[in-house]
Amino acid sequence: VIDELAGSRMAMMNIELRMPLLGFLTGDLDYGRQVPIELIAFADAGALWTKHGDSADRTQFRSIGAGGRANLGGFVIEITAARPFDRTPVGWKVGVLVRPGW
């Protein structure tokens, strides 16, 4: 289905919550420098359609997920797991991202 997408209009929304790992465990949400690790929870939604199409022609995509992000020596390493709702096969997808800076 993803390889067959077509449209000239797009709408997207993302809600993301981040919190420091130690702050989450101790109840103090202070971003300390001892352990530079964040927890992430998110929800995404999007729609794709054409200008002259009706509402039945809209393609929707929705997902939820969680993960963690660490700053290790100037490199950000992020591991996330997301569960798409409008895609087959159904199930959790895991992603790993490494990039410079924070």
N, C-alpha and C positions, 0 to 999 in steps of 0.2 A: 504494500500500500504506500509506503513512504517514497518509493521510486516513481510513483505515478501522480504525485502532487502537482497541481497546477492552480494558479490564481494570481490575481493582481492586487488583492487587498489582504492585509494581515493585521491581527491584533494579538498582543501578548501581555501576560501578567505574571509576576513572580513575587512571592512572599517568602522572605528568608529571615530566620532567627539565628543569631550567633551569640555564643557565650564562652567565656574562658573555662577551660577544663577544671582548674583548681577552684575557681570561683563557683562553678556549678556544684562541685563536691562539698565545699565548705559553706555555701550560702552567701558568700561575699563576692559580688560580681565585679571585683576590681581586676583590671587587666595587669597582672604582675609580670615581671620579666623572668621569674625563676623557671617557669614552664610555659613557653610560648605556643600553646596548643589551644585551638578553638573547637568547639562542637558546633555543628551546623544542622538545622532542620529547614526544609523548604517545600514549597508547593508551586507548581508551574501550570499555566494553562495558556492555550493559544488557539486561534482559529484562522483559517485560510479560505478565501472565497473570491469570486470574480465580481466585477462591477454590475453586470446585468443578470447575475444568477439569483435564484430565490434562496430562502433560508434552508431549504433541503439540500442545497449544493454546498453548504459550509462543511468543512472538515475540521474537527476538533481534536486537540491533543491535550491531555492532562496527565500530570504525574506528581508524586510526592517522593520525598527522600530524606536522607540524613547522612552525616559524615563527619569527618574531622580534618583540620588543617593545622599544619605545624610549620614554624619557621626554624629551619635547621641550617645554621651557618650562612644565612643570606639567601637560601633557597626555600621556596614554599612547596611543600609536599601535601597534596590534598587527596584524600580517599573518600569517595562518596558511593552510596547505593541509592538507586532510584527505581521506583516502580511505575512504569507507564500504564495508564488505564485504557487507552484507545489504540493499542498496537498489538499485533500478534507476532511472535508468541508472547503470551502473558508471563510475567515473572520479573524478578529483580535484576537490574543491570548494575554492574560495579564499574566505576571509573577511577583512574589514577592520573593525577596531573602533577608535573614537576615544572616549576618556572622560577626565574630569578626575582628577587625583591619581595616586599610585602606590601 
